[in-house]
Amino acid sequence: MVTIKEIKSTIAVAIAAAFGFIIALIWKDIIVGLMNMTPFKVTAPTDMTSAAIAVISAIVITVICVLGIVYISKWGGVGQK
């Protein structure tokens, strides 16, 4: 029999993983943009203003997602015995 605690734990792990994927995708764009500023061009060049805005956005999104992971983990009882 599946308990509510197990269901909450499974949901919490899935949501935390989704937040992690969001963080990874956001930072992938930042890394590609930074690579474009070097001789190793990955895609079309970008300007410094849009790169700075992207970095600030990525930091904000990362903080929000990490807080979401912590909250969801506590809600789901992940890591608790």
C-alpha positions, 0 to 999 in steps of 0.5 A: 500500500502506498502511503501519502508520505511516499507520494509526497516524497516522490512528488518533491523529488520530481519537482526538485529535479525539474528545478535543477533542470531549469537551473542547468538550462539557464546556465547553459545559455550563459556559458554559451554567451560567455564562449561567444565573447572568446575566440571560441564562437558557439553561436552568433555573437551577443553584446555585453548588455544582453550578456549582463542581463542574462547573468543577472537573470540566471542568478535570480532564477537560480536563487528562486529555484534553490529556495523552491527545492528546499521548500519542496524537499521539506514539504515532501520529507525528502532526506528525513528518516 
